[in-house]
Structures are given as C-alpha cells and as structure tokens.
Amino acid sequence: MKSPVHRCRDVEHSRGQGGVGAGTNCLQAEQRIPISKDVITSSSASAMWFIRDACGIMCAVITWLLVFYAEFVVLFVMLLPSKNLTYSIVNGTLFNFLAFLALASHLRAMCTDPGAVPKGNATKEYIESLQLKPGQVVYKCPKCCSIKPDRAHHCSVCKRCIRKMDHHCPWVNNCVGENNQKYFVLFTMYIALISLHTLVMVIFHFLNCFEDDWTKCSSFSPPATVILLILLCFEGLLFLIFTSVMFGTQVHSICTDETGIERLKGETGKWGKVPCREAMQMAFGGPLSLSWCSPFSGLSCKKSPPEHISIPQGEIIDEDVIEIPLE
C-alpha cells in the first residue's frame, strides 16, 4: 500500500492530466473520508472468522502443542511426584489457570474478525450512498476492490483490508487489528507468565533433585527427566523473551495510537491521536477493571453496531482514487 505522501502524488498526477492546478492537491488528499466502522463491519460482524492458511494453521497447532508439552512436564515430571502436596496443588492450579487463559486468548485472537473491510464495495452506487462532501477523496484497494477507510491496510494472507492493522501473526493465524488486538495482547501476556512460572519451577526442581535422590524426583528415569526439563527450560526461556517483547510492543502501539505497519511506513501524524488512557480503554473495552484481563469479555465501550446495512450493488469502479467534484 502506498503511503499518504504517495497518494498525494497520485492525486497530483491525475489532476495534472486533467488540467487542474496542483496548488491544493495535498490538502484535498488529506480530506480523505473516514468511512464509518458500522458500515464497514456490518457484513461480517456476525460471521465466523477463520483464515485458511496452511502456514498459519500449522503455527497455531504448534502453539497449542507446545503448551500441552509444558502441561505434561509440569504435571507428570515435577508436581505429581513431589512430596509437598501444598506446593503441587498451588503451582498446579496457578499453571493450569494461566494456561487456560492463554489458550482462550489465542482462540479468540484467531477466530475474531480483526476489522476486515467488506470485499467489492467499491461501486459507484455505494460511493453515492456515502453522501460525501465536495473535495473529499476516497481510495479503492486494487486487490480486494473495497473502499479503503482511513488507517486500513491490505493483508496479502487474509486477502482483505484490515482496519488499524498492526501486523499479520502466523502464530494466531490472523491479522492483529482493531477488533482483536486485546486478545493478542492477553495471549502474549499469559504465555509470558506461564513461561516465567515454568522456569521458576524448573529451577526449584533441579535444586531439590540435586539434594535428593534423582530416582525419587520423578516417575521417569533420571536421563529422561533431565532431557524433558532441559527442553522445557529452553521453551520457557525462548517464549518468555519473545512474548515479553511482543507484549511491550503492542502496549506501546496502543498507547501511542500508532500501529506497527504505520510506524514502518512512516504514516504518522495523519490523524488525530487519542491519549494513552483513552486508547487503552478503547482497545480493552472500558475503564480499568478485571475485565481487561479476561479473554471472554466483549469490547463494551465501543458502540453497538446498528441493524444490518446493505451495500448497494453495482459494477466495481476502475479508478483507484476517487475525488468528489467541487461544486
């Protein structure tokens, strides 16, 4: 997708061919109409969302398998053979609770529409129904033939334009966008927490086994126990670093009201940014509360979509840049 500067140049070029002066071209391009989210998401808000991408599905399955592997080692290698019943119950409950929240967040991030723009709405009838003001400019995505709203980018994997797209994450087999960023943030947070918890338990288990007989530390043989613990330690350390960095990056993007792709393309300062507190409330669904940490709570602070709005049918327009003529 072209940056706003390139879009201005496209408008200038098209105007120059039409014999119109270029003195106010960039001003006109900056009057791009932000299409209402209610209209954009009305066609897919109630539909099941799942990306049929082989690489993404494989990465998502691997993610679940790694969590199940950690579950197996934590329970059957470290906790169940432990002589301290209280230690086993407390750590087992905490680990399973965090793992459940992590997988629930992953599932919601994967199966939630990130903010896709309906395909094929770049028609003359639909543009006329928007009732745009003279001088405003709208842009058509040449790949999915949709009217591209402000701050939307096209994803080549999802094959759709996504509102406030941050990036496409193969580990959740979905784009991280306006509607599912909260669940992605929770997923990275809970994976980081269970990774840290796992590393602490592995360290304590090694210390206890060094002081005691290795044959009494686990129901497995000492070599198998060491191999399983080393693999778990490597997995926990790797994912602790990775998810901690991703968590910090996502929170920073929300607080600065700037997505990752906007930062990479230099598309900054083209919209009115909201304060950090308001941006966090918009992303997590209301004022600070325990619901921020729940992958089961909805985005309650956002307006409920109205009744289904039908998009006028018609032929797709040929132009990528459409400017409403001045009266």
N, C-alpha and C positions, 0 to 999 in steps of 0.2 A: 504493500500500500504506500502511496506517495505521502510525503509529509505535507503539512499545511502550506509551507513555502512553495513546494512544487505545485500544489493545487492552485495557488495564486498565479503561478506562471502559466498553468494550463488555461485559466480563465483569461489571462492577458493575451495569450496566443490566439485563443478563439475570438476574442474581441477585436484583436488587431486585424484578423482576416475579414471581420465584418465591417471594418471601417470606423469602429467606435474608439474614442480616445481611451488611453490606459491610465489616466490620472487617478481614477478611483477604483482600479481593479482590485487591489488587495483589500480595500475597505469593503467592497462588495463581497469578496470571497469570505471575509471574516463574519459576514452576516448569515452564515450557514445556519439553517433552521434545525434546532434540536428536536427531532421527532419524538412525540410522546411515547414513553415506555409502555403505557397501557395499550396503545395501538400496536406497538411492535410485538409484544409478547402475548397478545390475546389469542393468536392462532395456535400457540404451542404450550400455554401455561399449564394446561391440564393433561398433556400427553406425557407418556413415559419417555424418558430421555436416556439413550444408551448409544455410545459410539461403537460401531462395528469396525474396529481397527485391530488387526491381528497383533501388532506390537504392543498396543495399549492393553489389550485383554491379557496378553502374556505377562506384562509387567504387573498388572493388578493381581493376577493369580499368584505370582511370585511374592508379592507383598503379603498376601494372606498366608501363604505357606511359611514365610519367614516368621510371622507372628505365631503360627501354630508350632513351629520348631522351638521357639523361645518358650512357649507354654509347656511343651513336653519336657524340656530340660529343667525348667524351673520347678515343675511339679514332681517329676519322677526321678530326677537326679539330685535335687537339692532339698526340697521341702518335705516330701513324704518320708524319706529315710531319716530325717532329722529327729533327734531325741527330744528337742524342745517343742512341745505341742503348741504353746502360745506363739512362738516365733513362726511356726509353719502356718498357723491359722491367720495371723495378722498379715504376713507377707503374701500368702496365697490369695487372701481376699483383696488386698490392695492391687496386686499384679493383675488379677483377673478383671477387676473393676476398670482399671486403666486400659487393659487390652480390649475390653468390650466397647468402651467409649471410642478408642482409636479405630476399631473396625466399623463401628456405626458411623463415625465421621467420614471414613473412607467411602463407605457405601453411599452416603448422602452426597458427598462431593462428586462421586462418579455418576450418580443417577439423577442429579438435579440439573435442569436446564440452566446453563451459565448466563443466559441472556441473549439467546440467538434471535436474530432478525429474520422474519419470515422470508422465504425464497419467493422470487418472482413478483414482488410488489412494485417493481419499477415500471409502472404503466402510466400512461397519460391520464387515465381516469383516476388513479389513486393519487397522483400529484395534484390534480384539480380538487380532489376531496380534502386535501390538507389545508386549503384556503390560505396559501402563503401570501405574504406581502410583497409588493413590487420591489425588486432589487435583491431579494433573498436568493440564495444558491443552495441547491441540493445536489448530492453526488450519488451516482449509481455504482454499485460494485460490479465490475465486468465479469466476475467469476460466479457469483450466485444470483445476479440480476435482481438485487434488492436495493431499496433506498437506504443508503448508509447513514445512520444517525450520528450525532456528534460523539466522538471518542469511541467509535466502534472500529474493529479491525477484523479482517478476514482470516480465518484459520484454515489452512490447507488440509488439516486432518479431519476436522469436523465438517469442513466444506460449507461453512456458514459464517456470516459476520456476527461477531460477539460483542455485546456492549461492555465497555470497560474491561476488555480482555487484558489480562496480565501476562499469561503465557499458557501454552498447552503442556500439561504434565502427563507423561505416559504412565506414571505410577498410579494415577487415579483415572487414567483413560478418559480424560476430559479436559476441556479448557477451564482455567480459573478465571471467572468473570464476575459480573456484578451480582449474580444471584447465588453463587456457591462459594464465594471467597471465604465466608465464615467457616464453612465445613472443612475447607482445605487448611485454614489456619488451625482449627481444632485438631485435625488429623496430625499435622506436624508437631503440635504441642504434646499430644498424648503419646505419640511414638517417641519423642524425646524423653518424656517422663518415664515410660516403661524401659527405655534403653538405660537411663541413669539408674533406675531401680534394679535392673538386672545386673549391671556392673557392680553395684554395691553388694548384692547378694553373692555374686561370684567371688568377690574378694574375701568376704567373710567365710564362704565355704572352703576356699583354698586354705585360709588360716586355720580353720578348725580341723581340716584333714591333715595338715602338716603336724598338728599337735596330737592327733589321734591316729588310730589305725585306718588306712585307706579302705580296707575291706568293709569297715563299719560306716563309712561316709556315704555309701551309695549302694544300691542294689545291683549296679553294674560292676564289671571288673575295673580295677584301677586304670589300666590303659584306656579303656572305653570312656570312663568318667573324665579323664584328663582331656581327651580329644573333644568330647562333647562340650566341656566347659570352655576350652580354648576357642572353639568355633563360635560359641555363644558370646564370649567376650569380644571377639573380633566383630561379630554382627552388631552387638550393642554399641561398641565404640564408633563404628562406621556410621550407624544410623543416628547416634546421638549428635555427632558433628554435622551430618548432612541436614537433619530435620531442624536442629537449632538454628543453623544459618538460614534455612528457608523460612522458619517462623519469624526470625528477626527481620528478614527482607519483606515479608508480607505485612507485618505490623507497620514497618516504615512506609511501605507503599500506601497503606490505608491512611496513616497519619498525615502524609504529605499530599494526599489526594492525587497521586500520580502512579500509574501502572508501570510495570516493568517494560513493556513494549513502548510506551510513551517516553520513558526515560532513555531507552536505547535509540529511538528515532529522533530525539530532541524535540518532541512535541510538547513543550512546556509553556505555561503562561497563556494558552489559547482559550482558557475557560476560567470561570470564577471558582477558585478553590475554596473549599469549606474548611473551618478549623478542625484540628485533630479530634477534639471531643465529639463534634457533630459527625465527623466521618466515621469514627468508631461506632457511634450509635446507629448510623445508617447501615453499616456492614454487619453488626451483631444483633440488630433488632430491638433497639430501645436503650434506655438508661442502664448504667452498670448494675448488673444483678447476676444471680447464679445461672440464669438462662443463657448468658454469654458462653458458658462452658458446656452447654447441652447441645448435642447434635440433633435433638428431637424438637427443639423449639423453632417456631417459624420466625420470619422476619416481620415482626408485628408492627414496627414503626413505619413501614412503607405502606402506601395507600393500597387498599384492596382494589384489584382490577375490576372495572365495570363489566357489564354484560358483554358478551362476545361481539366484537366489531368486525363486520365483514369488509374485506378489502375489495374494492371494485375490480372486476376482471377486465382484461384487455391485452393488447399486444405489448411486449416489452419494448421500451424506447431504445433507440440506437445510441444516443448521446450518453457520455459518462458524466458530464457536467451540465446541469440544467439550471438556467437562471431565469427567474420570473421577470418579464419585461417591465421597465419603468413606465408608469402612466404619464 
